[in-house]
C-alpha cells in the first residue's frame, strides 16, 4: 500500500494548561519536519485517512457508524467524597501543625519559628495538591464562608464542610493529647501581647491568605497548578510575621480543637472572629481589583473548575 507524497507535520497541538488558557502544556513546537517553511502543513494522521478510514470500511460492510464525541467531562464528585476529602485534609493540617508546636515546646525551641512555618506551609501545600481536585481543599471555615459569600461555593454545603473541619480538628487534637500527654499547651494558639494587637494581626494575615487563595482558585488567568505552592508559601510567610505574637492561626479550627483538648480558651474569640472577617475582606478586595473576564467564544473557553479544582 503506497501513500501519497505529502508533507509530514507535527502531531496535534498540545492542550492548553488548565488555568492558563491558550498556553501549551510543554514548551516548544513539538516534533516538526520543516520543508522550506511552507504554511498549511497536514497532519500525519490526516494523511493516513485514506489507508485507515472507518467510513470506507463501513460503506463496504454496509453498516452505519455513529459518531462518538471525544469531549468527556469528568464524573461529578459526590458530596460524601468531598466531605471525606475535606475531613482528611483538615486532619492532616491540624495534626502536623499542632504536633510541630508541641514538639517545639517539648524540646525547648529545637524546631524554631522557621521550622513551625515550614511545617504548616508544607502541610497546606501537600493537602491542596492531593485533595484539591476532590473537595476544593478549603481546610478552614473562614475560607469556606468567604467562598460562599462571593458565590464561588454553595451556601447549602457550608454547614457540612465546617462540620467536617471541626470534627477533623477535634480528632487530631485529642489524638495528639493522647500521644504527647501531658504536654499539650504548646499546640494551643494564644496571644503573647494584648488582645487588640492579636486581633489586628490575625485579621491582616487572614486577609493576605484569602487574597492569594481567591486569586489562584477563582481567576482563570492565574496558574492554578501552582495553587498549592502559592498558598503554602503564604501560610509560611504569615507564620514568620505573626507566629511569635499570636501563633498565626488564620483558621478558627486550628485554634478550636487544641483549645478544647487542652481546656485553654484564652482569647478564643480573637481566633474565631478575626480570621473570618479578614478572609471576607481579602476575597472581596481581590474580586474588586481582578481583571474583567475577556469575551470569548464558547469554543475558546477552557472547561475549568473553580476553587482549587479549577
N, C-alpha and C positions, 0 to 999 in steps of 0.2 A: 504494500500500500504506500503510495508516494504522496507526500504533502507538497502543496504548492509553495513556491519560493516566496515566502513572506517574511517580513521583519519580525524579530522576536523582541518583545518588550518586557517590562517589569511585571511582576505579579501585581494584583490589585493593590491599590494604595493602602497603607496601614490605617487602622481605625483611629479616630480621634481619642485621645486620652480623656476619660471621664473627668469633668471639672475643668478641662482646658479645651474648649470647643475648637475644632479645626486643627489642633496641633497633632503631629504624628506621634505615635507611641514610642518609636525608636528613631534616632537621628539618621540622617542620610536619605538617599533616594531609593534604597533597596537595590536589587540586582538588575542592572540595566545593560543592554547591548546597544551601544550607540553606533549608528551608521550615518555619518555625515550630518548629524544633528537634525534630522528630519522630524518635524512635528507629526502628530497623528499616528503614533505607533500603535500597533494592535497587540492585544494580549496573547500570550502563547496559548492560553486555554481557549480563547476565542478562535484561534487559528486551527484548533483541533476539532471544532464542532462538526466539520464535515466527516471526520473519521468516527467520532463518538457522539452521534446525535440520537438522543432518545426519541425525538419526534419522528425521525426516519424509521427507527425500529417499530414504533407504534403504528405507523402507516402500513409497514409491511405486514405486521401481525394483525392489523385490523382492530386494534384496541385503542382505548381512549385513556390518555394520561391526564390526571388532574394536576394543576399547578399547586405546588406547596410553597407557602411563604417561608423564607429563611429568617424572618424577623421574629425571634422568640423573646418574649418578655419573661423575666424571672418569676417564679411562682410566688404568690403572696405569702408573707410570713404571718403565722397565726399569732394572736395576742399572747397565748401561753408561751410560745417560744421567745417572743420579745421580752416578756416579763422575766422568764427564766434567765435569759442572757443579761438583762439589767441587774438581776439579783446577783449573779456570779461576778459580773464586772465590779459592782459596788463592794461585794465581799472581798475580792482581791485587793481593791484600792484601800479599803479601810483596814484590812488585816496588815498589809505591808507597811502602810504609812504609820499606823499606830504602833506596830511592832518595832519599827526603827526607832521611834521616840522612846519606847520602853527600854530597848537595848542601850540607847544612848544614856539613859538615866542609870541603868544597872551597871554599866561600865563607864564611870564618870567621864562624859564628854568625848568618848572614843570615836563616836560616829561623826561628830561635829555638825555644824549647821549646813555645810555643803553636802555632807552625806545625807542628811534629812531631806534636803531639797532634791537631791538626785534620786533618792528612793521614791519619793512621791511623784516626781516628774516621769520617771521611767514606768512606774505603775500605771499612770494615766495613759502614757503612750502605748504600752502593750495592750491595755484593755481596749482602747479605741481601735487599734489595728486588728484586734482579734474578734471583737463583738460589735463594732460599729455598724457593720453591714446587716446585723440582725436586729438590734434594738435601737440603734442610734447612739448608744453609749453615753447617756446623759450623766449617770452616776451621781447626780446632785439635784436635789429638789429645786434649788434656785435656777438651774439651767432648764429643768423641765417646765417650771412656771413661766420663765422668760420666753421659751419657745412657744408655749401655748398662748401667751399674751400677744405675740406677734403673728399668730395664726400659722406657725410652722409645725404645730403639733396639736392634735385634737384634745380639747378640754376633757372629753369623756374618759381619756386614758390617763389623765394626770393623777387621780387618786390611786390607781393601780400601780403606776410607776413609783410614786412616792412611797406607797406601802411596801413595795419590794425593796426600795433603797433603805427604808428604816429597818425592816426585818434583817436585811443583809448586814447593816451596821451593828445591830444588836448581836447577831450570831458571831460576827468577827470579834466584837469587844468581849463577849463572855468567853469565847474560846481563848483569847489572849489572857483574860483574867485567870483561867484555869491553868494555862501553860506557865505564866510568869508570876503567879501568886507568891508573895503578897505585893510585888511591885507592879502597880497599875497606874499610879499617879502621873507618870511621865507621858502616858498616852493621851491625857486629857488636855485640851487646849484651854488655857486660862490666861488672861492678860497680866503682863508684868507691870503695866502702868495703870493709869486711871481708865475708867470705862469709856469716857468720851473719846480718848485717844484710840482705844481699841476699836470702837465703833467706826471711827473715821478710817482707820487703816483697813479694816475688813471690808468696808464699803468700797474703798478705792481699788484694792486688789481684786475684789469680785467684779468690779466694773471692767478692769483690764481683761480679766479672764473671759468674761462674756462677750466683750467686744471682739476678741480674737476668735472665740468659738462661733459667733454669728457670722463672721467673715468667711471662715473656712468651711462652715457647714451649710450656709444658705445662699452664698453667692456663687453662681456657676462659673464666674471668671476666676475664682480662686482655685488654687491647685489642691483639690480635695484629697488627693492621695497623700499629701503631707500634713493632713489634719492632725494625726496623732503626734507627730513631731512638734508641730506648732503649739498645740495645746499643752503637751507635756513640758515644753520649754517655758511656756508662760507660767505654769504652775511652779516650776523650779525657780524662776526669777522672782515670783511673788513671795515664795518662802524665804529667799535670800533677803528680801526687803523687809518683810514683816514677821519673820519667824521668831525672832528674839523678843518681840513686843507682844504679839497676840497668839503665836503658834501658827498663824496663816492658815486658818481653817478653810475659808472660801466655800464651805459646804456644811449646811446645817447637820447632816447625818454624820459628818466626820467628828463633830462635837457631841451630838446627842448620844450615840451609842456608848462611847467611852465614859461619858459623864454618868450615865445610868449604871454602868458596870462598876465604876469607881465610887459612885454615890457622891459626886462632886459637881455641884450645879453653879459654881461661881460664875457670875456674869453670863449665864447661858443665854439670856435674852439678846445679848450682843450678837452671838453666833447664829441665832435663829432668825434675826431680822436683817442685819446689815448685808449678808450675802445675797438675800433675795432682792432687796432694794438696789444693791449695786448691780446685780445681774440684769434687772429690768432696765435700769438706766443704760448699761453698756449695750444691750441689744437694741434699745431704742436709738441710741446715738449712731450705731453702725448703720441701721436701717435708714437714718436720715442722711448720712453722708455718702452712702454707696452709689455707684453709677447707675443710671436708669437702665433697664433691660433694653437690649437692642431689638428692633423689629426685624424678625427673620421669618422666612417661610417655614412652615411646619416641617418640611423635609430637611431643613438645615439645622433644626434644633436637636441637640443631643438628648436622648431619653435618660435623664439623670434623676436621682432621688435626692430628697432633701435630708437634713440632719447629717450625721456622719456616714449615712448610707449613700449620700449624694443622690 
